[in-house]
Amino acid sequence: MEHVQHSEVARLYKENKYRISLTRTTFNLLTYHLHDNEAAGGGIITRFLNDHMDVHIIAGHPTMLNSRDESGLGEDEGIVGHTTGRRAATGELASLRLGPLPMDKEFAADVEERLQQEDANERQRTKQDESGIASGVRSLMDEFKAIKREETEDSPMRDDIPLPPHKGTDIEREVRLVKESRRKFNLISAPSPALPSVCMYTFHNTNDGLACVDFSQDATLAAAGFQEAYVKIFSLTGKPLVSALPSENNGQTAPTTRRLIAHSGPVYGVTFSPDNRYIISSSQDSTLRLWSLDTYTGLVLYKGHDRPIWDVKFGPFGHYFATASHDHTARLWSTDHIYPLRIFAGHLSDVDTLAWHPNSAYIATGSSDKTVRLWDVQRGASVRLFNGHTAPVTALAFSPDGRTLASAADDATINLWDIGSGKKLKSMRGHGKTSIYSLDFSVEGSVLISGGADNTVRVWDVNKGLAGKQGGELEPYIPASAAAGVTVNGAVTGDAITKVDAPAGAGVTSQALVPSTTGGKKKKEIVAT
């Protein structure tokens, strides 16, 4: 009670009535229904409306979606000073630092030294002088300077996200990212004379037992979690998975797949560390396990949740990881502690999915309560609340620049949010009335991929129609020539996963969205299946 008395939000709700706008037709239907069912609870609700609600009658016809604020509330609705639930009592949004995390100076110096060696080796191989590596191709050092994470006005402080000293594997990873950056091209520009290929993997004979999949950043390994309580590692290049422990190898020939067995329940989440040396798995048994990809054995058992863990994700720089659980919380962990560092509590139902901001300072969580929340990793506080979906949120993805968040739900819609303002940019529909299971941005952030229960993978131009287009209009698809160049990490479609150990109605509801009536003409669909 002491906390309630000192809470500014609680005071606002106690001292003010909740304002809501209804058309005359809707209000009459409501009052008639309550009067007809007065003995069955209608009288109680009527008293509640009189005591705690301030109903405003507005002109117009009843409609499911009015032209309101992106949160679903009009400017004159809600509690005074706390209108949308996203703002503080002052009406101001909490300030965010969405810029890139500055690179450690010592780490940057080590990477530059390695890149200079690589450039020298390329010059020697191509017999070029110091003026360049090859005609029309800039050096790795020039590429690194162009993409190097420099400190900006809205960059988080490095002290806010303490990381362990860098290792040789971190340098190798950064060098690989620089090489990949030099090879990229713009998918939206004129078609390239030689388009890259698209590689898709299909898991056969899983008998609905496949629950989750993740791919290593170098695309050499895939990890899958199964209902039979094990994790399976696949070599995508065909190379044997040799263990540093001779006893773990099959004689002289190491296998190309590995089973990691220790969980006592279905495995619902797997994630690779950025250096591809570790995997973390989450399970219905309420535990997390850290596995070594050097020995293919278990290293650490993490306990903290007391309900099934639906999702787990490594942070973009390793060391930290986050989990989403049936216990209505998300949690922050580090690999060197067996108990969570932060508990993110605020959702009213299962936390089904999560995503890390590219600068590692924030975590987004999607819940069966139909909302998306953004959490400050350092403070453990909710700094944004995104309302707009009409069914449980199933997938999240941050754009590479960290300014936009994509969310998908069982209502068959994909929403794009501006993180800074907390406003919805637009909604995209195309998966019929089925759930959407996965989202991922392309590396340059102009293309979004979605996988749904309609057995399709769809390609979206996220920049199309952001100015002046109505949010409910179906977005056109990327031309086939451009779509062929999309690279996606871990966007997976498959059989619907039925959550277990959940009370009836907890996190398993699905609500179909009424089709848009904006009248926009649909473009020809390009669908990858």
N, C-alpha and C positions, 0 to 999 in steps of 0.2 A: 504493500500500500504506500510506503514511503516513496518508492520509485515512481508510482503513478502520480503522486502529488507533485513531484518535481519534474514530471515529463511535460514538455511544451506541447507535444502532439496530443497527449491525453487531455490536457487542459483545453485545447482547441475543440476537441470532440465533445467534451462535457459542457462547454459554454455555448456552442453553436449548433443549430440544426443543420442537417445534411440537405443541401439544395438539389433538387432534381427537376428536370423539365419534361413534361408530357403533353401530347396533343390532347384536345378535348375528347376525341373519340377514345383514345387509349385510357384516359382518366375515367371516363364513364364506364368502360368495360371493366376496369379494375374495381371500381366502387360497387357495381352491380354484382360482380363475382363474390366480393367479400360479404355483401349483404345476404346473398343467397346461401353462403356457407358460413354464416355467423357462428353457428353452434360447433362447426368443425374447425375452428381456429380463425375464422374470418374476423371475429370481434377483437381477438388479440392483435392481429395485424393492423386492423383499423386504429386501435389505440396507439400502436407503435408509430404509425404514420402521423397521427395527430401530435404525438409528444416529441418525436425526434426527426421528422422530415418536414421540409419546407417545399411543397409542390408548386411549381409555376406552370400555368397553362399557356401553351404557345400555339400559334396558328400553324396550319399545314396539315398534310395527310400523314397518317401513321406509316412509319418505315422502319426497317430493321437497322439500316445504317444511315444516320443523318450526317450532314457535313459538319462534323465536330472536330475537336482536337484529336490528335492521333492516339491519345490514350483511351478514347471512347467517351470522354466527358467534355461538355461544352465549357466555355470560359466562365459561365455563370452557374456552374454546377459544382457539387462537392462541398467540402468544409472551407470556410473562409480562412485564407492563409495556408491551406493545405489542399489545394484544389485537385491536383491529379495524383497525389501520392508519390510523385517523383521529386517534389521540391521541398525544401526546408520550410520552417514556419515563416521565414522572411520572404519566401517566394523565389529565392535564388537557388540555382543548381550548384551543387558542390563542384569546385574547379577540378579539372583533370589535367594530367600531364600525359598526353598521347604521343609525344615525340619518341624517337628511337632511344634506346638505352645507350649512352655513350660507351664506346669501346675503351677498355683499359689500355692505358698508354704503353705499358710494358708488353701486353699482348699484341697490340698493333705493331710495335717495333719488331717483335719476333715474326709476325706474319709478313711484314714488308721484307725482312731479310730472306725469308723463304721464297717469296715471290720473285725477288731479284735473282735468286739462284735459278728458279724456273725459267725466267726470261732469258738468262744467259744460256741455259741449255737449249732453249728453242732457237735462239740466234745461231748457236753452233750447228744445230741440226738443219736449219734452213739456209745456212751460209749467208746470213744477213749481217750488216754492220750495226753499229749502235743507233742508227737512225730509226730502226723499227724491226719488229718481229717478222712480219710479212706484209705484203701490199694490202692495204685496206683493213688490216687487223691491228687493233691497238694492243699494247703490252698489258700483261697482267697487273703490273704496278699502276698503270693509268686506270685500268678498270677498278682496281681496289680503291683508288682515290675518289673515283666517281660514286662508289656505293658505300664507302666507309661510313660507319655510324658516328657522325659528329654530334656534339652537344648542341641543342637548340634551346629556344626560350621555353618550350614546353616539354623538354626531356626530363624524365625522372632522375633523381640523384642516384648515383651508383651506391651510396651508403644505404639507400632505402631497400635495395635488393642485394644483400651481401652474398657474393659467390665465392667458392673456393678458388685457390690459385689455379691458373690454366695449366693444362697438360699438353703433351705432344699430340694427342688425338684431337684436341681442340684446334690446334694449328692446322692439322691435316684437313679437318672439316672446313675451316675458313678458306683454305686454298681451293678446295673442291668447289665451294660456293662461288668463289671469284671466277673460276673457270667456267662454271655453268652460266654465270651472269654474262660472260663475254659471248656465249653462244646463243643467247636468247634473241628473239625478235618479236615485234608487235603483231599480235594476232588480228587486230582490227584494221591494219594497214592493207595495202594492195597485196594480193597473194604472192607468196615467195615462190621462186622457180622450183625449189625443192622443199616440199613440206615435210615436217617430221612425222614419224609414225605414231600410232596410238596402240598401246598394248593393254589388253583387258584379260583378266584371269577369271576362270570359272571353277568353282569347287563342285565336283561331282560326288554323288552318293553320300551326301552328308545326312540325309534322312531328317531334315529339320534340326539337326544337332549343332549347326554352325551358328554361334551367337555373336561373334565380333571378329573383325580383321583389322590389322594395322600393317603398314609397309614401312620399312626402314627408309631414311632420307636418301640413301644412295640407290634405292630400288633394287637391292640385291637379295633382300630377305623379306618374307612375309610371316606374320605371326597370327594365328587364329585361335580363338577361345571356343571351346565346345561345351555342350550341355553335359557331356560325360565327365566333366570336372578336370580336364587337362588342357594344356596349351601345346599347340603344334607349330614348330618352326619349319618353314619351307625355304630351300635355296632356289631363288628364281633364275640364277645363272647356270645351275647344274653342277656347281662346284660342291665337293663334299664338305660337310660341316664338321671340321676336325676339332676335337676337344683338346685343351691343354693337358687334360688328365688322360693318360693312355688307357686307363680302365674304362673310360666312357666311350672309346672308339670300338668299332666292330672289327676286331682283328686288325688287318693291315688296310682295310678299306672302310673309311668313315662314311656314314650314310648321308644322303642329301636332305633328309627330314629328321627332326628330333621331337620327341614328346617330353614335355615337362609335367611331371605328375606330383601333386602334393595337396591340391585343393580338395575339399570334401563336398563341393557343390558346383553347379554350373558356373563357368567362367564368362562373365558378362563384359569385361573390358580388358584390353591389352594395349600397351604403348611402348614404343622404342625410345630409348634415350637418344638425344641428338648425336652423340658420338657412336651410336650403334653398338655399344658394348653391353647394354643391359636392357632387360624387359621388365615391366611391372604388370602384374595381372590382378584383376579384382573379381570377386566371386560372390555367390549367394551365401557362402559361409561367413560373410562379414569380415573377411581378412584380405590383405594385400600381400603379394609375394614379389620379392625382387630376385630376378634370375640373371645369371652371368652368361653372356654369349661367348665367353672364352672357354668356359668349362661345361656349359649347358646344365648347370646345377643351381639349386636354390641357395640364396645367400641370406636373406632377411625376411622375417615374418612381421608384418605391421598390423597392429590391432588398435581400434579406436571406435569404429562404427559398431552398432549393435543390430544392424539390419543389413539386408543384401546391398551390395555396392554395384550400381548400374554402370558407372563409367569411371575411367581413370585416364589422366593425361599428364605426360611429362611437360615441364615448362620449356620454353624455346631455348634456354641456355643450360638445360639439364639441372641436376642437383635437387631442384624442387619439383614436386608433382602434386596434383589435386585430384580429389575424388568426389563423386556424386552418389548419394545413397537414398534408399527407401526410408531412412529415418528423418527425412525432410531437411537434411543439412548437406553442405559441401564442406570439405576440409582441405587444408593446406599441409603438406608434409615435406620433409627433406630426407634425402636418402640416408643421412647419418643419424637420424632420430627415429625410434620405433613408435613414437606417439605423435599425434598431429600438432603443428605449430599454431594453427588458427582453425576456428570453427565458424563457418559462415551460416548463421541461422536467420531465417526470415521468410522462407517459402512456407506455404501452407500445406504442401503435399510433397510427393516424391520429387527429388532433384534427379532428373533423368539424364541430363547431358551437360557438358561443360566445354569451355574453350578458353585458351590462354591468349591474352593480348600479346602482340609481337614484342613489346618491350618488357614483358614479364611482370609489369606492375599491377595488372588487373586480371581478374578472372570473370568470365560470363557464365551464368548457370541458367539452364532452362528447366522448367518444372511442370508437373502435372496440374499445378494450379493456374496454368495458361499464361504465366508471366515469365519474363527474362529479367534477371538482375545482374548488375555489374558490381563487383566487389573490389575494394582496395586491398591489395595483398598486405601492405605494411600495417594498415590500421585495422583490418578485418571488418570494415564497415561497408554497408551497401551504399553506393554512390549514384546509381541509376536504377530506375525501375521502368521496364518497357512493357506497356499493356497494349494489346491489339489482337492477339490470337484468341480464337474461340474454342480451342481444344488443347490438350497437353503438348508442350513444346518438345520436339524430338531431336533437333539437330541445330548446331550453332557453328558459325565460322566468322573469323575476323578477316578483313581485307589486309593485304600485306602492309599498307601504310598505317594501319591501326586507327583509321578514322571512321570506318563503317563496320557495322555488325549485321550479319545475315542470320535470320532465324527461320526455322521451318517447324511445322506442327502437324498434328493429326487432322487439322482442318484443311489440308491440301494446299496451303498457301505458304509462300516465302515472303517474309518482310525484310526490308532493308532499313536500317536505323542509322541516323547520324548520332554518333556517340556523344559528341560535345554538347549538342543541344538537347539530346534525348528525344528527338522527334523522328517519326517514321517518314522515310523518304518515299517509299512506294511499296506496293504489294504485287506479287507475281503469282499467277495461277496457270497451271498447265498439266498437272498430274491428276486431272479428273477430281474424284472425291476420295482419293486414297491417301494414306499417310505418306509422309516424306521422311526417309530414314537417314540421309546423309547429305552434307553440304561441303563444298570446298572451293576456294578461290584459286585461280591461276596465279602464277608467280608475279605477274605485273598488275593483277588486281582488276582487270577489265572484264574478266569472264568468270562466271559462277557456274558450278556443276551441281546438279541435284539428282539423287537417286530415290525412287519411290516404290510403293507397293503396286503400282501399275506396271511393273516390270520394265520400266524405261529409265534411261539416264538422259537428263535434259541439260542443254547448254543455254545460258542466259547472258545477254549483254547488259551488265549492271549499270552502264552509263546511259543507256538509251532511255529517253523519256523522263529524266529526272527533273527537267524544267518544263512545267506547264502541263504535264500529263496527269490525268486522274489516276489515283493509286490503284483502283480496281481493274484497270485495263490490262489485258493479257500482253505480255512483252513479246516482241518478235525474237526469233532465234538467230544465233550466229550463222552466217552462210557455211555450207559444208566445207568449203576450202579453208575457212578460218578455223572452224571447229576442230579440224584434224590436228591442229597444233597444240591442243590443251594438255597440260600436264597436271594431274591431280594426285594428291597423296591420300590414299585410303578412302576414297569415295566408294561406298559399297552398297549394293542393293541385294536383297535376298528375301527369304521367307520371314514373315512377321514373327517377332520373338514374343512369346507370352511370358510376362513376368510372373514369378511364383512367389509364394509366401507373402501375398498382399491381400488385405481385407477386400471384400467386395466393394467395388466402386472407388478404391484407392489407387489412382494413377493408371487406370485401365479403360477410361471412358474415351469415346470418340464421337465427335459431333461434326456433321457435314456442313460446309458453308454454303449459303444460298448463292447461286451463280450471279456474277456481276450483271448489272443492267445498264452499264454506262454506254452500251451501244458501239463500242470500239470494234472495228473490223479486224478479225483474226488473220494473222499472216500465215503463210505456209510453214508447217512445222518440220524441223529437221531433228530427228530423234535417233540417238545411238542406243541400240538394244544389245 
